[in-house]
Amino acid sequence: MRQLEAAAPLPHRRMECKPGDEAQVDFGTGAPVITPDGKRRRTHVFRIVLSYSRKACSEAVYRQTTEQFIRCLENAFVHFDGVPRLS
C-alpha cells in the first residue's frame, strides 16, 4: 500500500476550446430491441458531444453506414440549432 500511495499521480491534460469550435463523435454498441414483428435486433448508438458545453445528442440506429452516419450528423445539427467548426 505504501508503494501505491507513493506513486506519482497519472498526468492528465484538459482539452480547452472555444464555444462552437468542435464536437466529438462516436458510435457505440446499443441495447438490443424487439421489432414490431417480434425479431430481436442489435442497435448502434451515434453520440455527439459539444466540447465546450458538453451538451450531447444520441441516436440509436440499426446499421453503421455512411448514409446513416450523415443522417445522424444532420439530425444532431438540427437538435443543436447549428454546426460546430470541427467535428
N, C-alpha and C positions, 0 to 999 in steps of 0.2 A: 504494500500500500504506500509506503513512503516513497518508493521509486516512482510510482504512478503520480503521486501528488507533486513530486519534484520536477516532473516532465514539463517542458515548456508548452504553453497552450498552442493549439494549432492556429496559424495565422489565417485571417480572413480579410477579404477585400470587399468593401461595399461599392457597388456599381452605382454611380450617380449619373443622372441625366435630367434634362430639362423637360417640362411638361410638353407632351405631344411629340417628343423626339423618337421614341421607339416602343415597340411591343414585342413580347416574346411569345412564340407559337410552338405548340407541340401536339402530338397525338398520343393517346394512351389507350389502354385496354379498358373497355367499359363492361358493365354488368350484362349478362345475357338477358334477353327479353323474350316473352312469349308473344308471337304474332297473332293476329285475329284468326288465322287458320289453325292455331294450336301448335305451330312449329316453334322450336327454340332457336333463336339467332343470336350470334355474338355481335356486340357493338364495339365501336371505337369512339373515343371521346376527343373531339377537337377542343383545344383550350388555348385562349389568347389572353395575355395579361399585359395591361399598360404598365410600363416600367416605372413611371413616376408615381402615379396614383395607386397602383396595384389593383385597379378595377379590372374585372375579368368577365369573360363571356365563354360559355361552354356549349357544345352541341354534340349530341350523340348521332352517329351515322353507322350504316351497315358496312360500308366499304371505304377504303383509303385510296381513292383515285384522285388524279389531278383535278378533274372536273369537280369532285366533291370538296376537295381542299379549297378551290377557288370559291365555290358557293359558300362554304363556311366563313371564309375571309370576308366576302361581301356581306353576309348576314351580320358578322361582328361589327363591321364598319357602320352598318345601319344602326345597330344597337348602340354604338359609341357616338353616333352622330358625327363621324369624322374619321380621318385616316391618319395614322401616325407617320412621321417622316421615314422611319425604318421599321421593318418587321421581319 
